[in-house]
Amino acid sequence: MVRMATLKEIADKVGVSLATVSRVLNNDSGILVADETKVQILKVAEELNYKTAKQRKGKNLDKKIVTIGIVEMYDVVKQLQDPYYLLLKNIVEKKAFENDIKLVRLFKKENDYEYIEEEELQGIIAIGKFTAEEVEKLSDRTKNIVFIDSAPNDELYDSVKVNYKLGVKQGLEYFIKLGHKNIGFIGEKYTLGDNKIPTFDDRLKYFYEYMNSNKILNEKFIINSDMTAEGGHEAIINYIDSKNEMPTAFFAANDAIASGLIKGLYERNIKVPEEVSIIGFNDTIISQYTNPPLTAIRVHIEYLGEVAVELMIEKLKGRNYAKKVIIPSEFVLRNSVRKI
């Protein structure tokens, strides 16, 4: 019999308190812990095969157990750089558990997906972007698939996505309201779209659309960057050192980029927000701890995960048509923007 790890072993390995480990593993929404720490706790718990008390509690044997597969676009190493998808997975797991749904993880092996358990899957929740071939392989397992953050086929599959157009509009409207016209964008120009086909990033697409409609687009203020803090830092340092003109504001494609951007500006003695204002995207917990705290467009990760499970439940109850749900964003004001 395999011995299960203790909370203390997880706490010691991560370097945090027992209380922090317990609250993260029990999905305490009120805990203020960096996303990177949450990711590390979940990663170590999974490695050590830890189960919460509720997870260890025996199921009602008379009750039919629904088994759903969960598959992710990125591995844990990639998610550590930007934990957005790992947080989504955590929400899905919590919501599934609350509804007595058993989740099993699917792993990609060569050109197919496999899982350890032998049970038949009643559905799959797919987090991220997947090629047409990958979607076909998943559909060989079950036709009940809910995609989060992509919509490969609106006729066949349910999907939950973010309203990027609204989010970009909320940020740019606020910049313009405070007098900004020279507004830059920093992020990856081409990202993976539906079916993992490289496509013009939605945030940049709507940035172009909104700035053009207001006749203030200046393409020299658009900086290409990897979608990481390191990418944002490197991109702005290269931009400044090349003696380029500085806009009065930047819209960052995610919070990780924004944090790297703030660090790079600070290293080049450019003050935020006195000289350059910044708005980020996603509003992960990192936004609260940048200096200054980051004004951001909040993506309601909890809604994305919860709605995905609710859609799956509807499908299992007999709904025979596909649904697509678009989750609105929210503008969160902090201290990284000033009026000019």
N, C-alpha and C positions, 0 to 999 in steps of 0.2 A: 504494500500500500504506500502510495506517494505521500510524504508528509507535506502539509500545507504550511506556508510561511506565516509568520506572525506580523502584526502591525509594527512591532519594535524592529524586526529585521528590515522591513521596508523603510522605516524612518531612519535607521542607521545607515542604510545604503544610499539613501537620497540626501541625508544630512538635514532633516527637518524634524519637527516635534511629532510625537504620537498623535496629538490632537489634530494637527494639520493633515496627516495621512488619513486618519479616520474620517474627517470632514470631506476631504476630496473624494475618497472611495464611496462615501454615502451620498455624493452629489449635493452637498450643502451649498445652495446658491448664494448664501450670504457671506461666504468666506472670501477674503481678499488675498489671493495668492497669485503670483505671476503665472501666466499660461505655461511658460517653460517648466515651472516647478510641477504644475498639474500633470503635464505631459510625462515628466520623468517619473512621478509617483505611479501613474497608470501603467507606464512601460515596465517598471520594476515589479509591480503587483502581478502583471500578466506573466512576466518571466518566472516569477516565483510561485505561480499558480495559486494566488491568494483569492479567496472568496469571502464576501461579506456574510454576516450572520443571516441576512435575509436570503442571500443566494444559496446558503447551505441548508436552509430550512426545506424539509421534504415537501414535495408537491402532492396535491390531492390525486391519488391514484385513479379515482373514478372520473377525473376530469380529463378530457381530451387535450393533449399538449399540442399546441401549434408551433411548428418549427420554421423559422425564417432564417435565410442566409443573409449575411452582411458582407459586402465586398467594398474595398477602398481603392481609390486611384493611386494613393501614395503609401509607401511603407513608413514605419515609425521614424526612421532617420530623416526622411524628407519632411515629415510633419513637425519635427523639432525645430526646423528653420522657420516655419510658419504654421502654428498649431491649429489653424482654422478648421481643417478637416478632422483632426483628432477630437476637437471639442464637439463637432457635429456628431461623431461616432458616439461620444459619451452621452449626449442627449438622447440619441436613438436607443442606446442600451437601457437608459433609465426609463424611457417611455414604454419600451417593449416589456421590461420587467414589471412595470406597474399594471400591464394588461395581460400578465401571465403568458407572454410569448417567449419561447425559447429561441435565442439567437445562436447561430453557429457561424464561424468565420470561414469565408471562402478564400482560398489561396490560388494565385495563378501559377500553374506549372506548365511550362512550355506553351502550348496553344489552347489550354483548357483550364477550367476552374475545378478545384477539388476541395473537399472538406473531410475532417476526420470522422465525424459521425456517419452512420450508415442510414439514418432516417431520411425519408423523402421530404424535400422542401416544399412548403406550401406557398412560399413567396421569397423574393430577394429585395433587399434595400441596397441600392448601389450609390455610393458616395463619391462624387467627382465626375470625371469625363472618361468615356470609354469608346473605343473604336467600333465601327460597324461589325467587325468580326467578333470582338469581345462581347458586344450586345447579343449577337446571334448565339454564342456559346452559353451565355447566361440564360437565354430564352430556351435553350435545350433542357435546362434544369426545371424551369417553370415559366409560365407566361405572366404570372403575377409579379411584375417588377415595378418598383418605385425608384425613380432617379432623383437624387438631390444635387442641385447645382448644374444640372444639364437636362436636356429634353431631346433625346436622340430620335424619337418618333412619337409625335403627339397623337397619332391615331391608335397606337398599340399600347403605350405605356404611360402610367402616371408620372408626374414630375413636380418638383418644388424648386422654385428659383427665386433669386433676389431681384427686386426692381432696381436695376442699376441706373436706368434712365432717371428715375425719381431721385435717387441718391446724388447723382452728379448735379442735377438741377438744384437740389437743396444747398449743396456746397457753393456752387458758382453764384447763385442768387445772393447768398450772404456776402460773398466777396464784393460783388457789384454794389450791393446796398451800402457797404462801408467805403465805397469810392475806388475800389481796385479795378483797373482796366488791363494792366500788364500782368496777366495771370499765366503761370506756367503749369505744366503737367509733368509728373515724374512717375514712371511705371514702365512695364513691359509693353512694347508696341503690339506684338503678336503673342497671344496666349492660346491655349488649347480650347477650342470651341466644342460644340456637340460633335460626337464621334471622334474626338481628339484631333480634329483637323485644325492646324494653326490658322487663326483668324484674327482680324483686327479686334483688340481688346474692347469689350463693351464699354468700360469706363472711358477709354480714350475716344471711342466712336461718339459717345454722347457728349464728351467734352468738345470735340470738333463741332458737333451739331449745335450745341448751345452757344458756343463762342462765335460761330459764324452767324447765327441768327441775331446776335447782338453786335455784329460787325467789330469785334475786338480780338479776333483770333490772330495770334502772332506765333508762327510755327517755330521760330528760333528759341522760344521758351519751353519747347517740348523736349524732355530728356528721357532717353531710353535707359531703363534700369531693370536688373533682375528683381524679382518680387520678394526680396529679403532685406533685412537691415543692412547687411554688408553691401548688397547691391546699391541701395539708396545712398549709403555713405560714399562708396567709390564713385558713383555717377556724379554726385554734386561736387566732390573734390576735383574731379577731372574737369567739370564744367567751369568751376571758379578759376582753376589754375590755367585754363585756356583763355582767360581774360574775356569771357563772354559777358554780355550785359545781363544784369540780374533783374528778374521780375519782382514786383512787390508782393506777390503771393504765389504759393504752389498748392495744387491739388494733388495729393499723393494717392496712388492706386490702392495702397493698404497701409495699415498702421506700422508694420515692420519697416517698410520703405521710409515712412515719415520719421521713425525714430532714428534711422541712419542719416536721413537728411538733416535733422536737427543737430546731430553730433557733428556732421561735416561742416555745417554753417558755423557752429560754435568754434570749431578748430580753425576756421578762417576768420574769426572775429566778426562774424555777421550775426547780429542779435535777432532772436525770435521772441516776440512779434514786432519789436521796434523797427526793424529794417525789412524783414520778410515774414509774412504771415503764412501759416500752414493749416490745411485741413486734411485729415486722414480718412481712411475708409475701412470699415468693419467694426471699429470701436471695441477691440479686444482689450483685456485688462491693462495691457502695456500703455494704452492711451492715458490712463490716469497717473502714470508714473514717469512720463517724459518730463523734461524741464524746458519750457513750461508744459503743464498738462495740455494734452492735444484735443483741440476741437475736432470732432470726427462725425462721419456718417455711420450710424449704428446699423449693422446687419443683425437682425434678431435670430441668432443661431438657434436659440431654444425653440423658436417657432418653426424653423426649417425642419429640425429633427422631429418635433412633436407631430407636425402635420404629415410628415412622411409615414409615421407609424399609423396615424389615423386613416390615411388613404389606404394603407395596406389592410387595415381592419375592414374598411368598407368593401374592398375587393374580395376579401375572404367571406364576407357576408352575402356576396352575390352580385355586386355592381358589375355590369358587363360592358361598360364604356370607360374610356380613359379620361382622366382629369389632369389639368395643369393649374397649379396654384402659384401665384406670384405674391411674394411677401414684401410689403412696403418697408422702406428704410425710415430711419428717424435721425433728425439733426440733433447733435449733442454739443452744446456750447461749453467750451472751457476757456483756456487763456492763450491760445496760440495765434489768435487773429486780432488785428487792431484796425481802427478806422484811420483813413489817410485823408 
